[in-house]
Amino acid sequence: MSKHKKTKLSLLLQISNSNICITWWKESFYNIGQVCAELTETGATWIDPTTIALLGGLLASGRLEATIFPGQMGWETAAMQVIIEQAGGKVTDIFGKKISYGSKGEINGHITSNGFLHDKLVALVQSCQ
């Protein structure tokens, strides 16, 4: 019998009161500044941790509900995707489509989540475009 604990995602179903990490900068793609404002309006807590890789583990362990990444290089995303999907979460590009990695690791941003909030976050990002 294994003594290791299986990772488990957060079971939160609503964006309000959720914890969402967003890596963004002033010139970010996808109007992320507006996404942050909309999240604040819903009552969600969002933080900018400067790195996205650590957050895959936090999401997979249930300590975060989602991450939004407006960047176009998916080096850290690829590793997160494996961890999050193995825990039962969902990973798409920023538009909710299956994530596709270019020959140099390029992506169209990403949204990772516990699965329950995913479609709501995709809709929120799309509404800010």
C-alpha positions, 0 to 999 in steps of 0.5 A: 500500500502506497503512503503517498497522497494522491493529488486532488483539485479544488471542488469550488464551482464558482469564480467568486471566492476562487483563487486565480493566478495570472501572470501578466504585464502591461503589454500582455496579450488578450486584454488581461488587465480587463480580465483582472478587473472582471475577476475582481468584480466577481469577488475572486482573488487573483495574484501575479506570481511572476512564474507560472510553473509552480502553480501547476502543483498548487492547482493539482493539490487543490490550493488554487482553482485556476491560472490564466497565462497570456504569454506565447511561449509554453515551456512551463505550460507543457509541464503543468499540463501533464500534472494538472490533467493527471489530477483531473483538471483541464488545460486549454489555450486562452480561447478554450481550444485544445492547446497546440505547441508550435515548433519552438513551444509557441502557444496562444496563452493558456487557462488551467483549472480544476475543470469546474470553473474552466468554461466560465473563465474562458467566457470571461476572457472572451468577453474582455476581447 
